[in-house]
Amino acid sequence: MERLGTGIGWRPEIADAVERMPGVDWVEAVAENVCPGHLPDALLRLRERGVTVVPHGVSLGLGGADRPGPARLAALAGRAEALGSPLVTEHIAFVRAGGPRTASPRLEAGHLLPVPRTRDALDVLCENVRIAQDALPVPLAVENIAALISWPGEEMTEGQFLYELADRTGVRLLIDVANLHTNHVNQGEDPAKALAGLPLEAIAYVHVAGGFARDGVWHDSHAHPVPRQVLDLLTDLASRVAPPGVLLERDENFPEPAELERELAGIREAVEEGRRIREAARPASGASSAPASPASAVPRPAVPSPADAPAADGCAAPDREPARQRLALAQVALLSALVAGTPVPEGFDRVRLGVQARALAGKRADVVAKVAPELPRILGAAYRPAFLAYAQRHPMTGGHRRDALDFAERLLHDGRPHHGRARRELRRWWLDRSGPAPRPASRTARARRALLRR
């Protein structure tokens, strides 16, 4: 595995600062925000200097019941090739549910949601990872996520789940120590025990990020300073194995460059402290500071039931469709409860589900405000409460840009904003972006558009 060193998440808002920052060995860019044919000049300059750029995907949905879409895989592959990246990364999560397999509307979470640690979910995830690996020009690494909620009836610990995944697919792991801290606060998981149970030999690199606590729940915000507990977990990890790379994630509320540099220095110090502990323990335990070994060498712990081996010697591949069907039904029931107000599936914590639902709606409002900044400008202080009220009754079924258009259309249909000037401005904005031939040209749709044009 390539040694990456210390890096930072590249975002347009801090592009100039990152370019001038000393000691940045590599950066990670959100894959969906990078266009291969129009790479930002700041990223190109970093590449020319020899700084490694890794695309980090957020929308593939490898933990979902459906196979990863060829178009999404091709887009991720194109970004890796354009950036000359040594690997690409994604998440062990699902981000959408519904559709033909469940005979229900397609729903988008707009966020990373946890997969159940069950045999069905593992079988589907392994197959999806293999499909992605076959489509990508470079190795794939997948990240553990933070969760506000946990699935009932789980059959494995996270360590067992990840060992099986690495063993069966050879995929590398992106370990997020901030997410381990989040799961400690939100689900009572011992972070040191969880870390000890992970297949650390398969690490590609490590994420570090900040968050905040509210009402006994830790929110993995990527918008706050890295807490001491997360740095301590990084030291614990580095005392067990030498991580090929460590990266600071920051997505918003960006501080001054000097503060980011101090956080990077704190990360280096935490890794160095772990190295000293590892070196001191080597004579007694035989521990090594060598880079992570291949995933094929990862030992496999005892798991409740054996996994199906990959097809070989002409044997037919296992039929995953029954597992996909069961997983699809479970995921659409959960996502529908979170974004459409349907009943909470049996076994879930209703209070925690409510917290997650509010967090999803809040994030959705924030992202729509970013992709369509004209909406909060036109609506002013009324934007956020109006969007949150809209989100309670209207799940997201497309991307965030489609969501912005649908939100504006709903406001206009309901006769809002009441102020004439704001309403005229919103109507112009919506008409400019909805195109000359918007969705279904049914009589009802035509009548509705005629009403909105008035």
Secondary structure, 3 states (H helix, E strand, C coil): CCCCEEEEEECHHHHHHHHHCCCCCEEEEEHHHCCHHHCCHHHHHHHHCCCEEEEECCCCCCCCCCCCCHHHHHHHHHHHHHHCCCCEEEECCEEEEEEHHHCEEEEEEEEEECCCCCHHHHHHHHHHHHHHHHHCCCCEEEECCCCCCCCCCCCCCHHHHHHHHHHHHCCEEEEEHHHHHHHHHHHCCCHHHHHHCCCHHHEEEEEECCCEEECCEEECCCCCCCCHHHHHHHHHHHHHCCCCEEEECCCCCCCCHHHHHHHHHHHHHHHHHHHHHHHHHHHHHCCCCCCCCCHHHCCCCCCCCCCCCCCCCCCCCCCCHHHHHHHHHHHHHHHHHHHCCCCCCCCCCHHHHHHHHHHHHHHHHHHHHHHCCHHHHHHHHHHHHHHHHHHHHCCCCCCHHHHHHHHHHHHHHCCCCCCHHHHHHHHHHHHHHHCCCCCCCCHHHHHHHHHHHC
